[in-house]
Amino acid sequence: MWWNRVALRRLQRTGVEVAVAGIQREMSSLPRVYVTRKVPPDGLQILRKSGQVQLELWDSDDPVPRRELLKKVKGCDGLLCVLTEKIDAEVLDAAGPTLKVLSTMSVGFDHLSLDELKKRSAADVYTRIRVGYTPEVLTDAVAELTVALLLATSRRLIEAAHEAKTGGWGTWRTQWLCGYELANSTVGILGLGRIGVAIAERLKPFKVKRFIYTDVEPRPELAEMIQAEYVSMDDLARQSDFLAACCALTPETQSICNKNLFSNMKKTSIFINTSRGGVVNQEDLYEALATGEIAGAGLDVTTPEPLPTNHPLFTLKNCVILPHIASASYTTRNAMSALAANNLLAGLRGDRMLKELHL
Ligand SMILES: O=C(O)[C@H](O)CO
């Protein structure tokens, strides 16, 4: 009975079409989310599997062009970004009043205009914009890289490897490529948080004699974990053999590592920065390194990023510069993307975020 089969097929088709139309209708009522970068797979999977959002992604390893971002963000409920996107008044205006959640895949949030976010939260026309970020999951990776950078700088590893490869290795010489060792040293931490503690924990087995730190105020609970002593900024500079900047970039810490700090440091000391380039006055650092005011610097972060290859800091043998890779392990970047995705979803549901920045 051929006509029965045709009728059945027609019915099935209509049923599928109705179901598809229903799903489409449901989908289009889901919150719209724009993801500004191809984030590691765990985060994307969480968003895709949630069935909770309509997802659009800038599917590239390179930053989304600003114009594209401004276009795509329009009418979004949620935005998941990384640290290269400046989320300022222009982006928030382009998004409009629908934007409820901003989730950054970073512990640093200096790329978010907090003042604008606060202002909008206070104004009636806008929904309060909640902000998620990704602390803690990257602490181990950042501390590990900081120690690696410190050792590479103090024991001149990059210079030494270059010499070995390019014929500079004439013979074994008594003082050639000598550096500074951690044993019996004083390590200073500028800005004591989870990362500073994790760095100190890793350095302790190298027989560091003393940990000192400075911050806006003493942090006794954290300091106790590493038996660190609170000192003034000047004493931190004067007493540290190794000084690691671990503070967030804020208006207060902008250029805090400047001529004043470097001129107080020992000629034999090593400066390390894995926080943000903006905490350092790079002209002052160049002077300090070039004139031997300090022995060396290891930087994972600079201003701008990338640092132009003709920048004077690249001409110095005693300056090791890395391209902002402190959190770059597969495990950590996946954990950061998962946390950013979960923060976003929780925020859109109106639930508590795992890590929320309270404005
Ligand atoms: O802010 C962050 O998350 C870090 O700088 C990335 O490594």
The ligand as an SDF file (V2000), in Angstrom:
LIG
                    3D

  7  6  0  0  0  0  0  0  0  0999 V2000
   45.5610   37.4110   34.3750 O   0  0  0  0  0  0  0  0  0  0  0  0
   45.8400   36.2650   34.0610 C   0  0  0  0  0  0  0  0  0  0  0  0
   45.0070   35.3590   34.0770 O   0  0  0  0  0  0  0  0  0  0  0  0
   47.2210   35.9120   33.6720 C   0  0  0  0  0  0  0  0  0  0  0  0
   48.0040   37.0100   33.4170 O   0  0  0  0  0  0  0  0  0  0  0  0
   47.2240   34.9790   32.4860 C   0  0  0  0  0  0  0  0  0  0  0  0
   48.4220   34.2970   32.5670 O   0  0  0  0  0  0  0  0  0  0  0  0
  1  2  2  0
  2  3  1  0
  2  4  1  0
  4  5  1  0
  4  6  1  0
  6  7  1  0
M  END
$$$$
